[in-house]
Amino acid sequence: MSLTGQPNGEARNMTTGQSNGTSYFVLDDHTLGYVSAAAPTLFGVLAGDIHGHNPINGPIVLDGGDRLRKATKADFDRFRVDATGHLSGGEHS
C-alpha cells in the first residue's frame, strides 16, 4: 500500500487548510497512528488497545506484512484520541 498522497486521512493545517503530509491509519486493527510523507516507513503511534503498540515506545517501522486502513473519527473515538486538528472534514463520519 502506498502511504503517500492519500486524499482521505490526511492532516490539514487548521489555518490554511493545506495538507501537512501526515496521514492517519489504524494498524492491524489494534493501533491508531500516523505516517508522515517525510518518513513513509515509520508509523507514529498515538494509541493502542491491549494488543497494540504503546506510544511511549516511540514509532515503529512498517514492513510488508502490516495491514493499514485509513483512520476515521470513529477510530479516534475508539482509541480515546481527540481528532480535532488531525482529520479534515471528510473523515469525521
Order of alpha helices (4+ residues) and beta strands (2+ residues): beta-beta-beta-beta-beta-beta-alpha
